[in-house]
Amino acid sequence: MNLIGMGLMIKGLSEMSKGGGGGGYHSYGPSEEELFLRQCRNTLKIIETKENISGTEIPAMTLKGSEKLSPSKRKKQKAHSLQILQANPNGVNITGLSIDLSQYSVVGTIDNTRFFALDKKSKDLVVIDMKEYYSYGPHGDYYSSNNILNTNLKNDETSEISIDFKVVKENEMSAGISANMPQRRCYLSDIEHHPDIASFLELGNYIRQNAKEKQANTSANEMGE
């Protein structure tokens, strides 16, 4: 499958943002979050055709891009980074995954917490949050969440998988939370009935394991020096 029919999703979000609803920030000007993600998009456009970029980590923002932020936010923004899983101007193909990423030229994570994919034609940046929500306590009346990209699943009968996304263009950002899009949340025990969410869960598990293996290899190399 493709990325939740991402072409259709982007079209829907684009039309929604033109109508002024569904998560745009344009009534009050762009938020710091929107400015940050716009600059992430610009950085990815710069590096998408570079060789040997897959598997590397780069600053999320260029110095020129950071100048657009307020001085109070600028220093913090420089600390953000992009973890590049794969970059291929002809379309990404990650072996062993059922999810189709060939529509995208760069995929990876922002600060190891959010998945991103840069569309190779439109240059729209899709940013996806993947979380597991669960209840706990003697009566199950407390709630918490795990980030699927960097935390092992709690994986009990209360677990719900949640997928939230944003689409970032040059001068606008749309949030999917209010869009009439495919299912984005379900109980883990019911995952077989939600193939879209199951594919994202597979992707999240892959990213988490890939990061663990990379860290283990780095630690082993450092001990061998």
Salt bridges, closest charged atoms under 4 A:
GLU33 OE2 - ARG114 NH1 2.54
GLU34 OE2 - ARG38 NH2 2.84
GLU48 OE2 - LYS123 NZ 2.79
ASP111 OD2 - HIS80 ND1 2.41
ASP124 OD2 - LYS169 NZ 2.90
GLU160 OE1 - ARG185 NH2 3.63
ASP164 OD1 - ARG184 NE 3.74
ASP190 OD1 - HIS193 NE2 3.55
ASP190 OD2 - HIS194 NE2 3.21
GLU192 OE2 - HIS193 NE2 3.66
